[in-house]
Amino acid sequence: MIPFSPPRIDDKVIAEVTAALKSGWITTGPRTKQFEKNITEYCGCITTVAVNSWTMGVQVLLNWWGIGEGDEVILPAYTYCASANVIVHSGAKPIMVDIAGKDFNIDVEAVKAAITPRTKAIIAVDISGFLADYDALNTLVREEAMINQFTPNNELQEKLGRILVISDAAHSFGATLNGKRAGSLTDISSFSFHAVKNLTTAEGGALCFNLPENFDHDEIYKEFCVKILHGQSKDALAKTQKGAWKYDVNEPGFKCNMTDLQAAIGLIELERYQENLDRRKQIFDAYTFAFEQEDWAIIPPYKTDTKESSYHLYLLRVDGATEQQRDEIIREIAEMDVAVNVHFQPLPLLTAYAKRGYRIENYPEAYAKYANEISLPVYYDLSDDNLKTVIETVKIAVAKVLS
Ligand SMILES: *Cc1c(COP(=O)(O)O)cnc(C)c1O
């Protein structure tokens, strides 16, 4: 079986994790701090806080920003459930909008139409590693009419004076817009380092901050380090100082810090990230070269004048295929021992969100793109032989089902 996206675990990763284990310090410590610094430098953001997942990073973020009952957060219907689950847990209402254009990203016109005085944040998602239209989104929240109807309900929101723009950058580590990397393109970005993502720490994530100049990012960093550790005034490392056992808790926090074992993997992954991106790009180009000659294939965009993808997922679409035919094609591919996937089922198709009243009929673009989409294997260790096999397998399966 050709797997879909196995992590790259080799002797280098094993050696660094082993070194962390042997150092005797396995929770948040020097490797996590180094990893945060390296991410800040790579992404070009102001500061970075490493956490144990994308999900908990954004959960803490929404809590910090004071988002809760009565508030609205806008997001696309076409995303992973995590993007919406965190909003539900914050107490706010997820306002889902459709996607538009040739890519799989949020429709900025639909965002504009969905904004109300209750809107506190927008979570745009960089589906497949191709960045959302941040030029348009960043401009939109700064429009006079948008600023005028913005209703802050705490000091932080007042200080910003407009809707907060959050990137769900779970897919887009290393992607660029106008030459600037993901993590530096909106107020705050959240990365995921889950095992299937481009850059992994087994499980993990990072918040990258890029707020306007009137925010003190050193203070924000300190505040988050406390918030992700129960609100404890001293972390485990600080408590190892002689006699420094005593701490206080000013407010109940969360528990979602990254460990040095995770950071050890991340340090190696980041050090050689460019070769990962280069290989992924080769795979994307090979898929495009092979499929663009097929009249049934809709090729995903991944490089334009302003944007370059992080090459996370290759979202091939089969023109004319119904949802049932797409599922059949995937069964045929699986029969030939190739693992493919679908990214994503629009959230209204999931019971949890259907039960909350979201209707797929209101998201025709999301449904249309989902219905005939197949995600193909992309990862550093995918060999040229296996790449050829994937291409042949997909062609055979499509021909069989659509003939
Ligand atoms: C993976 C993913 C997440 C969640 O990441 P975790 O680190 O598993 O919490 C969020 N959004 C998108 C789009 C994802 O693909």
The ligand as an SDF file (V2000), in Angstrom:
LIG
                    3D

 15 15  0  0  0  0  0  0  0  0999 V2000
   -5.1690   19.7440   11.1930 C   0  0  0  0  0  0  0  0  0  0  0  0
   -6.0170   20.9460   11.1260 C   0  0  0  0  0  0  0  0  0  0  0  0
   -6.3840   21.6520   12.2840 C   0  0  0  0  0  0  0  0  0  0  0  0
   -6.1530   21.1260   13.6600 C   0  0  0  0  0  0  0  0  0  0  0  0
   -4.8400   20.9280   14.0030 O   0  0  0  0  0  0  0  0  0  0  0  0
   -4.4690   20.1650   15.3770 P   0  0  0  0  0  0  0  0  0  0  0  0
   -3.0240   20.4760   15.5640 O   0  0  0  0  0  0  0  0  0  0  0  0
   -4.7410   18.7190   15.1420 O   0  0  0  0  0  0  0  0  0  0  0  0
   -5.3080   20.7350   16.4550 O   0  0  0  0  0  0  0  0  0  0  0  0
   -7.0440   22.8460   12.1320 C   0  0  0  0  0  0  0  0  0  0  0  0
   -7.4010   23.3150   10.9180 N   0  0  0  0  0  0  0  0  0  0  0  0
   -7.1130   22.6400    9.7910 C   0  0  0  0  0  0  0  0  0  0  0  0
   -7.5220   23.2220    8.4720 C   0  0  0  0  0  0  0  0  0  0  0  0
   -6.4390   21.4230    9.8630 C   0  0  0  0  0  0  0  0  0  0  0  0
   -6.2100   20.7330    8.7360 O   0  0  0  0  0  0  0  0  0  0  0  0
  1  2  1  0
  2  3  1  0
  2 14  2  0
  3  4  1  0
  3 10  2  0
  4  5  1  0
  5  6  1  0
  6  7  2  0
  6  8  1  0
  6  9  1  0
 10 11  1  0
 11 12  2  0
 12 13  1  0
 12 14  1  0
 14 15  1  0
M  END
$$$$
